[in-house]
Amino acid sequence: MIRLHHLNQSRSLRTLWLLEELGIAYEITSHQRDAKTHLAPDSLKAVHPLGKSPVIEMDGQLYSESGAITELLIERFAPERLRPAIDSSDYGYYLQWIHFAESSLMLPLLLELFTKKAGVADNEFLDGYIGAEKHRLLSYLNDEVEGKSFIVGNRLSGADFMLSFDLIMLAKREALEDYPHIKQYALQLTSLDSYQRSMRLEANYDQSI
Ligand SMILES: N[C@@H](CCC(=O)N[C@@H](CS)C(=O)NCC(=O)O)C(=O)O
C-alpha cells in the first residue's frame, strides 16, 4: 500500500497527479498549512523529521523529495510509459528537466515568494538577481516547449509532473503571460484527465479555500 502525506498547496501536487495518472491504489493523509505562517503542521513532523511534503510510505519505507518520489514511482509502476528508454538520448533530457524543476527554477521562484513575504522590497541586488535569473530560466523553458505538448520526446513523462508545480506557482503570479509557449504547454498539461482529478482532490483537501 502507498500512502501520500499531502500538504495543501505544495509540491505534493506533483505526486498526487502522478498517482492519479498511474491509476494505482493509494491512500492520502492530509496535512494543512498553518494559516499564518504557511508552514507545515506538527502532524507532518511526526511523520518525517524534515516535516515537508511530499512524503510517501511504500513497502514499509518512508521517502521524501518529490523528484526522488517521481522517479521511484515511475520506475516501479510505469517505466515504459512515463520515462524514455535509458539508452535513448531523451533519457538525459528527462533527468535534466526533473532536476531543473526542483533546483534551477525553484530558486528564484522561492526567493521571490520569500522576499515578498518578508517585506523586502526595493532591494536592488535581490530584485535584480531574482528578475534576471527568472527571466533567463523561463526564456530557456519557453524556447524548449515551443510547439510541444510535453517537455521530453513529446510524450508525458516524470519531467512534466515535476514542472507542473513550478507552472502552478507561475500561474498564480500571472507570470505565464510573458511566455506564450510555456502557457500553451501548461494548458495542455492541465487539460489531462489525471491532472484534473488531482486538482479536484486538492480542492477537497485544501481547507484554506
Ligand atoms: N525538495 C523538496 C522540498 C519539499 C518542501 O519544501 N515542501 C514544502 C511544500 S512545497 C513544505 O513542506 N513546506 C512546509 C514547511 O517547510 O514547513 C521536494 O521536492 O520535495
The ligand as an SDF file (V2000), in Angstrom:
LIG
                    3D

 20 19  0  0  0  0  0  0  0  0999 V2000
   12.9210   19.4860   -2.2480 N   0  0  0  0  0  0  0  0  0  0  0  0
   11.7440   19.0390   -1.5500 C   0  0  0  0  0  0  0  0  0  0  0  0
   11.0930   20.2480   -0.9440 C   0  0  0  0  0  0  0  0  0  0  0  0
    9.9370   19.8890   -0.0320 C   0  0  0  0  0  0  0  0  0  0  0  0
    9.2920   21.1370    0.5360 C   0  0  0  0  0  0  0  0  0  0  0  0
    9.9790   22.1100    0.9020 O   0  0  0  0  0  0  0  0  0  0  0  0
    7.9590   21.1380    0.6260 N   0  0  0  0  0  0  0  0  0  0  0  0
    7.2640   22.2910    1.1270 C   0  0  0  0  0  0  0  0  0  0  0  0
    5.9430   22.4420    0.4060 C   0  0  0  0  0  0  0  0  0  0  0  0
    6.0770   22.9290   -1.2610 S   0  0  0  0  0  0  0  0  0  0  0  0
    6.8940   22.1060    2.5830 C   0  0  0  0  0  0  0  0  0  0  0  0
    6.5520   21.0290    3.0070 O   0  0  0  0  0  0  0  0  0  0  0  0
    6.9200   23.2180    3.3450 N   0  0  0  0  0  0  0  0  0  0  0  0
    6.4100   23.2620    4.6670 C   0  0  0  0  0  0  0  0  0  0  0  0
    7.4350   23.6580    5.6920 C   0  0  0  0  0  0  0  0  0  0  0  0
    8.6050   23.7940    5.3510 O   0  0  0  0  0  0  0  0  0  0  0  0
    7.0380   23.8140    6.8330 O   0  0  0  0  0  0  0  0  0  0  0  0
   10.8370   18.2970   -2.5250 C   0  0  0  0  0  0  0  0  0  0  0  0
   10.9930   18.4730   -3.7290 O   0  0  0  0  0  0  0  0  0  0  0  0
   10.0010   17.5070   -2.0720 O   0  0  0  0  0  0  0  0  0  0  0  0
  1  2  1  0
  2  3  1  0
  2 18  1  0
  3  4  1  0
  4  5  1  0
  5  6  2  0
  5  7  1  0
  7  8  1  0
  8  9  1  0
  8 11  1  0
  9 10  1  0
 11 12  2  0
 11 13  1  0
 13 14  1  0
 14 15  1  0
 15 16  2  0
 15 17  1  0
 18 19  2  0
 18 20  1  0
M  END
$$$$
